[in-house]
């Protein structure tokens, strides 16, 4: 497996010292997100490309008719497939890394476990035929917060998507083409939005390096020294790739407009206080609001496009 | 799908526990002969076996780190662990997720800088599955690492909690976990500082209820810590007397 190139010690120290002064390398404040741009493909429904700084993720939704699982005969299926290519980052090289598993599972929890799609509405003939909705996530460029971009891309693509209309007469099922009948939007119960936080700890030694008479080697020893006293814990929202590599821990919170947390993932890393976690979840709620409005707007943009055709 | 009543009007759960009650927890250290450290952990009907090898020479040299030990975790689910026999493939994301979460959790607790260029292997085997796999695995790993004598800053104790109707409930079993209405929160803390190293949540939970649920789960972690600490002390006492003779 190819090992990811770590940022140099100087870069990390610079980042930490800047953070100590409340500055980030791209000029944001610690609690500020990058502007999220979403682009809809006018050619077909259910394809959304999301940009978050340099990070770029495309979600495309498709559907087919399948036989339901015997234990849930009246429910449709939602399948989420994540495609991690070396295009996004040399760290993704086909073997499952921790990062890939983390992203795939969190997206799955956010969309599937929270039941944001009305699966019973996808049933055509109970026990026989249901719609299977497939979301393909393609990660095109990696500059941190892949997860935030992926979740947003997925939920907006699902909102934008229209499935063909079907009619059932007796035993016979007819699928109407888009030209024949207006396609039907999916039933969406709520719009979960994922926000990622990165946590840093500042140690005495990192800060003292500024005067730096003895230079690099001293810094190398102290940066790895776990016994050095931690003087400050810092938290930033929507980390870039460099911030992700330099941080001590990450936490992703998915939240919807009903003030419900749909998923939290913090897999190890730096130990945090309870209060900080609560604070982060409340902050996530505040930040999610404009994004929820944005995700909802894709429903209307799809109908508008249809009308002009 | 009819909704099963998970909490009776008398406040009892389907397995007869009260809302804030843990399942019966049994644990044992040094259960395997060849491993450097091992442990068996049982919480209700969830049973896990953990083995730790190392610190030892890394098999893949390129994976070694010049300043610290690398930690590897392998998690296996036995085909006979569930009521329906099912062979899980290694690529199952749920299994990989637990393994990677355990790895990252213990990276923060093990003082790995004292073993540069070496590797610590943790093998986990789920023998019986009745919910709370992640918590059982974390607790078993803690015990096995202590048994192997690997230096850690603190124990890591994990516990789950959920919310049924208006009541926070501790330590979910399989049925409660599988219900779509029940949020399922797993938390791992370092009992001395009370800080949270791992936090995972699925299904939906009101933001205002997060604090209560987390507090309850942490309380459960502390109870588990007491049980685990007792076992560790007993096991060490046993070793001391054996060496003494």
Interface residues (C-beta under 8 A of the other chain):
Chain A: X3 X72 X96 X98 X101 X102 X104 X105 X108 X109 X113 X114 X115 X224 X225 X226 X249 X251 X255 X256 X258 X259 X260 X261 X262 X263 X264 X265 X266 X267 X268 X269 X270 X271 X272 X273 X274 X277 X278 X281 X282 X285
Chain B: X1 X62 X67 X68 X91 X93 X94 X96 X97 X100 X101 X102 X103 X104 X105 X106 X107 X108 X111 X113 X180 X183 X185 X189 X190 X193 X194 X195 X196 X197 X198 X199 X200 X201 X202 X203 X204 X205 X206 X207 X208 X210 X211 X214 X215 X218
